[in-house]
Amino acid sequence: MLDAQTTAQVPAHADKDHPKVPRPKIGVLLANLGTPDDTDYWSMRRYLNEFLSDKRVIDLPSWKWQPLLQLIILTKRPFTSGAAYRSIWNEEANESPLLTITKDQTAAMTQRMQDRYGDQVMVDFCMRYGNPSTESKVQEMVAAGCTKILFFPLYPQYAGATMATANDQFFRALMQETYQPAARTVPEYFDNPAYIEALATSIEEAYAAAEDKPEMLVVSYHGMPKRYLMQGDPYHCKCQKQTRLLKERLGWDDTQIKTTFQSVFGTEEWLRPYTVEEVARLASEEGKKHIAVVAPAFSADCIETLEEINEEIKESFEHAGGEKFTYIPCLNDRDDHMDALAQIVEDNLKGWIDV
């Protein structure tokens, strides 16, 4: 007995009152960091509270961290963060650029999966913090008949504070399901040849479009406390290797490209050199007048790129004597980027689906 509208059916052996069972399919769930629902104080506070309460992000003991977070940080920071988000907010759609771009990436992935697998694969996206939540999207996929889910955190490099916490949340969502689907997670892909090719091509296109060639490419990755590296998080090493692979693909030498780390928070030492300090040093000490910055830790442009890099870090360079600052956008939903991600998905679906 088939329900044409829901594509659900009552098993042939069952009584008429048996719950309808959706046709089995495979889910591909893309995951990104997250976004506030709006830029007002309470929306920002809810988002920041969820983000900064994550033990993967801030690993301090709760008795020490939570009073500071709740009584001081979350009293003031929602105002400044809200102002930063307002400076880049997609007013037409009333959402953050990260949400807009992730929707575009999901649409592009959906088309590629339909072209290859037809209606056997369902594609959607979730956010680690904010909405749509991981739990809500896992519930939707299970209800739609996904008996297998491939979870794809859109972070090129592994880090505990990004990929691991996204996976944690996915597994927590699976714990809520009565009929738990089979699950796979996509590993880091920073060294994937097609991904490196797309990144290098975006840089070459930006250089070709510039009136004069930048004197230095700053490859700015999101930072983390140095202590995390000492505890075994491999993120720093992955970033350094990605810069090397990018340099080799571009055919450049060390005088043309440099790795830095941004978004320092708190008072302890983070991975160095800090982007905001290094761009100023390039201008004041090395006399660089034109630099380009690319941020390959992010699969989509967001507050850390559109506001922090293209406003704060740019300002640091210019105040130190720099004259021209070129920000190279994230790969977002570029065709070559989405082709690379689709191939990674296909590789990770092997054994689950045959075409």
C-alpha positions as CSV (number, residue, x, y, z in Angstrom):
1,M,0.0,0.0,0.0
2,L,1.8,3.2,-1.2
3,D,1.0,6.7,-0.3
4,A,1.9,8.7,-3.4
5,Q,2.2,12.0,-1.5
6,T,4.4,10.8,1.4
7,T,6.2,8.0,-0.5
8,A,5.5,5.9,2.6
9,Q,4.0,2.5,2.6
10,V,2.4,0.0,5.0
11,P,4.5,-3.2,4.9
12,A,2.7,-6.0,3.0
13,H,2.7,-8.3,6.0
14,A,1.3,-5.7,8.4
15,D,-2.2,-4.8,9.6
16,K,-3.9,-1.7,8.2
17,D,-3.2,0.2,11.4
18,H,0.5,-0.4,11.1
19,P,2.5,2.9,10.9
20,K,3.5,3.8,7.3
21,V,7.2,3.3,6.6
22,P,9.0,5.8,4.3
23,R,10.9,4.5,1.4
24,P,14.5,4.0,2.4
25,K,17.0,6.6,1.3
26,I,20.4,8.0,2.2
27,G,20.9,11.4,3.9
28,V,23.8,13.7,3.3
29,L,23.8,16.3,6.1
30,L,26.2,19.2,5.6
31,A,27.2,21.0,8.8
32,N,28.6,24.5,9.4
33,L,29.5,26.4,12.6
34,G,26.4,28.3,13.2
35,T,24.6,31.7,13.2
36,P,22.5,33.9,15.4
37,D,18.8,34.2,14.4
38,D,19.1,38.0,14.5
39,T,21.5,40.7,15.6
40,D,19.5,41.9,18.7
41,Y,20.9,41.4,22.2
42,W,18.9,38.3,23.2
43,S,19.5,36.5,19.9
44,M,23.2,37.2,20.1
45,R,23.3,36.2,23.8
46,R,21.6,32.8,23.1
47,Y,24.0,32.1,20.2
48,L,27.1,33.1,22.1
49,N,26.0,31.2,25.2
50,E,25.6,28.0,23.2
51,F,28.9,28.6,21.4
52,L,31.0,29.6,24.4
53,S,29.6,27.0,26.7
54,D,30.9,24.2,24.4
55,K,33.7,22.3,26.2
56,R,35.4,21.7,22.9
57,V,35.7,25.5,22.4
58,I,36.4,26.6,26.0
59,D,37.8,23.7,28.0
60,L,38.0,25.5,31.4
61,P,36.2,24.0,34.4
62,S,32.6,25.1,34.5
63,W,32.9,26.4,38.0
64,K,35.6,28.8,36.8
65,W,34.3,29.6,33.3
66,Q,30.5,29.9,33.7
67,P,30.3,32.7,36.2
68,L,32.7,34.7,34.0
69,L,30.7,33.9,30.9
70,Q,27.2,34.5,32.3
71,L,27.9,37.6,34.5
72,I,30.5,39.5,32.5
73,I,31.1,38.3,28.9
74,L,27.4,37.7,28.0
75,T,26.5,41.0,29.6
76,K,28.6,43.0,27.2
77,R,29.6,40.9,24.2
78,P,26.2,40.5,22.6
79,F,26.2,44.3,22.0
80,T,29.6,44.3,20.2
81,S,29.0,41.0,18.4
82,G,25.5,42.3,17.3
83,A,27.1,45.4,15.8
84,A,29.6,43.4,14.0
85,Y,26.9,41.1,12.5
86,R,24.8,44.1,11.5
87,S,27.7,45.4,9.4
88,I,27.6,42.3,7.2
89,W,23.9,41.1,7.7
90,N,22.0,40.0,4.6
91,E,19.2,42.5,5.1
92,E,17.2,41.2,2.1
93,A,16.9,37.7,3.4
94,N,17.2,38.8,7.1
95,E,19.9,36.3,7.8
96,S,23.6,36.0,8.2
97,P,25.8,35.6,5.2
98,L,26.9,32.2,6.5
99,L,23.3,31.0,6.4
100,T,22.7,32.4,2.9
101,I,25.9,30.8,1.6
102,T,25.3,27.4,3.3
103,K,21.8,27.3,1.7
104,D,23.4,28.0,-1.7
105,Q,26.0,25.2,-1.0
106,T,23.2,22.8,-0.1
107,A,21.2,23.6,-3.2
108,A,24.3,23.0,-5.3
109,M,25.0,19.7,-3.6
110,T,21.4,18.6,-3.9
111,Q,21.6,19.2,-7.7
112,R,24.8,17.2,-8.0
113,M,23.4,14.3,-5.9
114,Q,20.2,14.3,-7.9
115,D,22.1,14.2,-11.2
116,R,24.1,11.2,-10.0
117,Y,21.7,9.3,-7.7
118,G,18.2,10.5,-8.5
119,D,15.9,10.4,-5.5
120,Q,18.0,7.9,-3.6
121,V,19.8,10.7,-1.7
122,M,18.4,13.5,0.4
123,V,20.7,16.5,1.1
124,D,20.2,19.1,3.9
125,F,22.2,21.2,6.2
126,C,22.5,22.0,9.9
127,M,24.4,24.3,12.2
128,R,26.4,23.3,15.3
129,Y,25.2,26.4,17.1
130,G,21.9,28.1,16.4
131,N,19.4,27.1,13.8
132,P,18.7,24.8,12.0
133,S,19.9,22.6,14.8
134,T,21.7,19.3,14.1
135,E,19.0,17.4,16.2
136,S,16.1,18.9,14.2
137,K,17.7,17.9,10.8
138,V,18.5,14.4,11.9
139,Q,14.9,14.0,13.0
140,E,13.7,15.2,9.6
141,M,16.0,12.9,7.8
142,V,14.9,9.9,9.8
143,A,11.2,10.8,9.4
144,A,11.8,11.1,5.6
145,G,13.2,7.5,5.5
146,C,16.9,8.0,5.8
147,T,18.2,4.7,7.1
148,K,21.8,5.9,6.5
149,I,23.2,9.4,7.1
150,L,26.5,10.7,5.9
151,F,27.5,13.7,8.1
152,F,29.8,16.2,6.5
153,P,31.2,19.0,8.7
154,L,32.4,21.7,6.2
155,Y,35.8,22.2,7.9
156,P,38.8,21.4,5.7
157,Q,41.1,20.8,8.6
158,Y,40.3,18.7,11.7
159,A,40.2,20.6,15.0
160,G,38.5,19.6,18.3
161,A,36.7,22.9,18.4
162,T,35.2,22.6,14.9
163,M,34.9,19.1,13.4
164,A,35.0,17.1,16.6
165,T,32.2,19.2,18.3
166,A,30.1,19.0,15.2
167,N,30.5,15.2,15.2
168,D,29.7,15.1,18.9
169,Q,26.4,16.9,18.3
170,F,25.5,14.6,15.4
171,F,26.0,11.5,17.7
172,R,24.0,13.2,20.4
173,A,21.2,13.7,17.9
174,L,21.4,10.0,16.9
175,M,20.9,9.0,20.6
176,Q,17.4,10.5,20.4
177,E,16.2,8.3,17.6
178,T,14.1,5.1,18.2
179,Y,15.2,3.7,14.9
180,Q,18.8,4.9,14.7
181,P,20.2,5.1,11.1
182,A,23.6,3.8,10.2
183,A,26.0,6.7,10.2
184,R,29.3,7.9,8.7
185,T,31.3,11.1,9.2
186,V,33.4,12.7,6.5
187,P,37.0,13.3,7.6
188,E,39.1,16.4,7.0
189,Y,39.8,17.2,3.3
190,F,42.4,20.0,3.4
191,D,44.8,17.9,1.3
192,N,42.2,16.8,-1.3
193,P,43.7,17.5,-4.7
194,A,40.4,18.9,-6.2
195,Y,39.9,21.1,-3.2
196,I,43.5,22.4,-3.4
197,E,43.0,23.1,-7.1
198,A,39.8,25.1,-6.5
199,L,41.5,27.1,-3.7
200,A,44.5,27.8,-5.9
201,T,42.3,28.8,-8.9
202,S,40.4,31.3,-6.8
203,I,43.7,32.9,-5.8
204,E,45.0,33.0,-9.3
205,E,41.8,34.6,-10.5
206,A,42.0,37.2,-7.7
207,Y,45.6,38.0,-8.6
208,A,44.7,38.2,-12.3
209,A,41.9,40.7,-11.6
210,A,44.1,42.9,-9.4
211,E,45.5,46.1,-11.0
212,D,48.9,45.3,-9.5
213,K,50.1,42.0,-8.1
214,P,50.0,41.6,-4.3
215,E,53.5,41.4,-2.8
216,M,52.4,38.7,-0.2
217,L,49.6,36.2,0.2
218,V,48.6,35.9,3.9
219,V,46.9,32.5,4.5
220,S,44.9,33.2,7.6
221,Y,43.5,30.3,9.6
222,H,41.2,30.5,12.6
223,G,43.3,30.4,15.7
224,M,43.2,28.3,18.8
225,P,45.0,28.3,22.2
226,K,48.6,26.9,21.8
227,R,47.8,24.7,24.7
228,Y,45.4,22.7,22.5
229,L,48.3,21.9,20.2
230,M,50.4,20.7,23.1
231,Q,47.5,18.5,24.2
232,G,47.5,16.7,20.9
233,D,45.1,18.6,18.6
234,P,46.6,18.3,15.1
235,Y,45.0,21.5,13.7
236,H,48.2,23.5,13.6
237,C,50.0,20.9,11.6
238,K,47.1,20.5,9.1
239,C,47.1,24.2,8.5
240,Q,50.9,24.3,7.9
241,K,50.6,21.4,5.4
242,Q,47.7,23.0,3.6
243,T,49.7,26.1,3.0
244,R,52.6,24.0,1.7
245,L,50.4,22.2,-0.7
246,L,48.9,25.4,-1.9
247,K,52.3,27.0,-2.3
248,E,53.5,24.0,-4.4
249,R,50.4,24.1,-6.6
250,L,50.9,27.8,-7.2
251,G,54.6,27.3,-7.9
252,W,55.5,30.0,-5.4
253,D,58.3,30.2,-2.8
254,D,58.3,31.2,0.9
255,T,58.7,34.9,0.1
256,Q,55.3,35.0,-1.5
257,I,53.1,33.2,1.1
258,K,52.8,33.2,4.8
259,T,50.6,31.3,7.4
260,T,49.0,33.2,10.2
261,F,46.2,32.7,12.7
262,Q,43.3,35.0,13.6
263,S,40.4,35.4,16.1
264,V,42.4,35.4,19.3
265,F,40.2,35.3,22.4
266,G,41.1,35.6,26.0
267,T,44.6,36.2,27.6
268,E,46.4,32.9,27.1
269,E,48.8,32.4,24.1
270,W,47.3,31.2,20.9
271,L,48.8,29.8,17.7
272,R,51.2,32.3,16.2
273,P,51.8,34.5,14.3
274,Y,48.6,36.5,14.9
275,T,47.1,37.7,11.6
276,V,46.2,41.2,12.9
277,E,49.8,41.7,14.1
278,E,51.5,40.1,11.1
279,V,49.8,42.2,8.5
280,A,50.9,45.3,10.4
281,R,54.5,44.0,10.6
282,L,54.5,43.3,6.9
283,A,53.6,47.0,6.3
284,S,55.7,48.7,8.9
285,E,58.8,46.5,9.0
286,E,58.9,44.9,5.5
287,G,57.4,47.8,3.6
288,K,54.7,45.8,1.9
289,K,52.2,48.1,0.3
290,H,49.8,45.5,-1.2
291,I,48.9,42.2,0.4
292,A,46.2,39.6,-0.3
293,V,44.5,37.5,2.5
294,V,42.7,34.2,2.0
295,A,41.0,32.2,4.8
296,P,40.9,28.5,3.9
297,A,39.8,27.4,7.4
298,F,36.3,28.5,6.3
299,S,34.2,26.9,3.6
300,A,31.9,29.9,3.5
301,D,32.3,33.6,4.2
302,C,31.2,34.5,7.7
303,I,31.7,37.0,10.5
304,E,35.4,36.0,10.8
305,T,36.1,36.8,7.1
306,L,33.7,39.5,6.1
307,E,34.0,41.6,9.3
308,E,37.2,40.5,11.0
309,I,39.5,40.1,8.0
310,N,37.9,42.6,5.6
311,E,37.4,45.3,8.2
312,E,39.6,44.8,11.4
313,I,42.6,43.1,9.9
314,K,42.5,45.4,6.8
315,E,42.4,48.4,9.1
316,S,45.5,47.1,11.0
317,F,47.4,46.8,7.7
318,E,46.5,50.3,6.5
319,H,47.2,52.0,9.9
320,A,50.7,50.5,9.7
321,G,51.4,52.0,6.3
322,G,49.9,49.5,3.9
323,E,48.1,50.9,0.9
324,K,46.1,48.1,-0.8
325,F,44.4,45.1,0.8
326,T,42.9,42.4,-1.3
327,Y,40.6,39.9,0.5
328,I,40.1,36.7,-1.5
329,P,36.6,35.3,-0.7
330,C,36.0,31.8,0.6
331,L,35.2,29.2,-2.0
332,N,31.5,29.4,-1.0
333,D,29.3,27.8,-3.7
334,R,31.8,28.1,-6.6
335,D,31.3,25.3,-9.1
336,D,34.8,23.9,-8.7
337,H,34.5,23.9,-4.9
338,M,31.1,22.2,-5.0
339,D,32.4,19.7,-7.5
340,A,35.3,18.8,-5.1
341,L,32.9,18.5,-2.2
342,A,30.5,16.4,-4.2
343,Q,33.3,14.0,-5.2
344,I,34.2,13.7,-1.5
345,V,30.6,12.8,-0.7
346,E,30.6,10.2,-3.5
347,D,33.8,8.7,-2.2
348,N,32.3,8.4,1.3
349,L,29.0,6.9,0.0
350,K,30.8,3.9,-1.6
351,G,29.4,0.7,-0.3
352,W,26.1,2.4,0.6
353,I,24.9,3.1,-2.9
354,D,25.8,1.8,-6.3
355,V,25.1,3.5,-9.6
